[in-house]
Amino acid sequence: MRSMLLLASATTCGYIYQCPPFRLSYQGLGEPLCFAAFGPFATTAFYLLQSHGSIYSLPLNGIILSASLLVGFTTTLILFCSHFHQVEGDMAVGKMSPLVRIGTKSGFGVVRVAITTLYSLVFALGLSKTLPLTCTILCALTFPLGKLVVSYVEEYHNDKVKIFMAKYYCVRLHSLFGAALSAGLVAARMFNVTFNPRPIFC
């Protein structure tokens, strides 16, 4: 039941993001909706679905919620960077995307802060033992790709042709970061890393 409610919430976010009469993407609200849909809602829902058919219900704990936040973060970065080459088109149709509102130069600043925050979160969650150390180490190995995203956007944020590739670098970061996060969780289990997350909801 919990998983269905979460999936329904994720689907609702997607609907009001793009479909009439809401179309909240035109108000510049796509990023928070994307974060909620693909992060806490969908990621947590698919975790809970792993207990489908079992008499036991999986508890929600810090690991799951932390992972869902990180996944939502990298997914939202893809959406944000997809606006760079669409500023003129968005303005023409009255779509007030974040980059229409703040401009591409300030948009670069947002990307830099986002990447810094992403890796700061990883280290903070590792130090607080919310995530296993293996996750922190493997996710840290993706930092060069995160740095590449920042430097690419810094160099080409005003070039609407070349900046098109920024979102694809974000897709690569999202995929590699997600794989590292997953591998870290598997490694923690395989090598019997002492780790007992406390349930938040049962």
N, C-alpha and C positions, 0 to 999 in steps of 0.2 A: 504493500500500500504506500509506504514512504517513497519507494523508488518511482512509482507511477505519478505521485504528486510532484516530485522533483522534475521528472521528464515533462509533465504537463506545464510546469513553470518555465522550463527551458524553451518549450515550443511556443508558449505565450510570448516570451521575450522576442523570439524570432518573428512572430506574427506582427506584434505592435512596432517592431523595428522597421519593417518594410511595407506592410499591407495597409490599405485604407480601412477605416477612416483615420487611423492613427499616424502611420508613417513617421515615427519619431526620429528616424534617421535624418529627416529634413530639418529637424530642430537641433541636430548635433548631439543626439543622445545615443547614437549607435554604440559607442565604446562601453559605457556602463552596462548596456543591455547585452552586448557580446560577452563581457566579462562574467556577468551573472549566469548567462545561458550555458556557456562552454566551460566555465569554471565550477563554482559551487554546486549549481543545479545538475548539469549533465554528468560531470565526473563523479560526484557523490552518488547519483542515481545508478550509474553502471557498476559502481562498487557494491551497492546494496543488492543489485540484481544477481550477484554471485551467490547469494544465499537462496535463490529461487528454488523451490522444491525441497528445501531443507526445513527441518523442524526448528532450526536455530536461526535467529535473526542476527546479522552482523552488527556490531556496535559501531557507532561513529566515534572516531578518536582524532587526536591531533595530527597524526600522519595523513589521514584521508583529507581532512579539511585544509591542511597545509599544501598538500599536493594539488588539490583542486584550485587553490588560490594561485599557485604558480602556473598551472595550465591555463587558467583564465587570463593571467597576465600576459603570457607569450602569445596567446590567441588574439587578444585585444591589440597587441602591438602590430600584428599583421594588418588588421583593419585600419588602424591609425595611419600606417605607412602607405596604405593603398590610396589615401586621399591626396598625396603630394602631387601626382600627375593629373588630378581631376579638378583642381581648384577652379579653373576657368569654366569648365563644364558644369560644375556644381553651382557656381554663381549664376550662370545663365538660366538655370531651371529653378533658382530660388532655394537650393539645398544648402542650409547653413551648417556644413560640416565643420569640425574643429579647426581645420586649416583655412577655411574661408573666414572664420572668425578671428584667428590669431596670426595668420600668415605662415609662410613656409620657414622663415628664419626662426620664429618662436617655436614652430613645430619641431625643428631640429633640437631645440632646447628640451622639449618634452621627451623626445626619443632618448636623449642623453640621460635625463633624469630617470626615465623608465628602466633603461638598462642598468644603471647604477643601483636603482632600487631593487631590481630583480635579483642581482647577485648579493646585495646586502641582506635581502630576505633569506636567501639560501644559507648564508653563513650564520645569520641570527638564529634561524630554525635549527641549524646543526649544533650551534653552541648551547642552545637551550634544551637540546636533546629531544626536540619535537620531531625532527627527522633524523634517521640514522646517519652516522658519520660517512658511511659509504655513499649516500646520496649527495652529501655536501662535496665530497672529493670528486665524484664523477661529473656532477653539474658544473663544478668549477672549471673542469677541462673544456667546457664549451665557451668560456669567456672570450677567447680570441675571435670567435664568430660574433659574439655580442659586440665586441670592439669594432669589428668590421662593419656592422650595421651602423654604428654611430659615425664612424669616419666616412662611410659612403654617403649618408644623409647630409653630413656636414659639407661635403664637397659638392654634391649635386642637388641640393634642395631647391635651387632656382632653375635647374635644367629639367624641364618637364618631359624630355625624352629619356634621358639617362636615369632619372629618379624613379622611373617605372620599375626598375629592377629592385628597388629597396624592399618592396613587399615580398619578393621572392627570397631575398636574404633573410627576411623575418620568418618566412616559412621554413627555411633550412634551420634557423635557430630554434624555432618551435619544435621541429621534428627531432633534432639532435638533443635538445634539452630534455624533451619528454622521454626519449630513449635512455638518456643518462639517469634521469630520475627513476624510471622503471628498473633499470639495471641495478641501481643502488639499493632499491627495495629488495630485489631478488638476491643480491649479494649479501645483504644483511641477514636474510633468512638462511641462505646456504652456509654461510660461515658462522652461523649461530652467534651473531652479534647480540650481546645482552641488551635487550630493548623491550620494555613493557609499557607501551602507551596506555594512558588512562582513558577509558571510555568517556565520551562527553554525553552521548545519547545512546541508550540501549534499545 
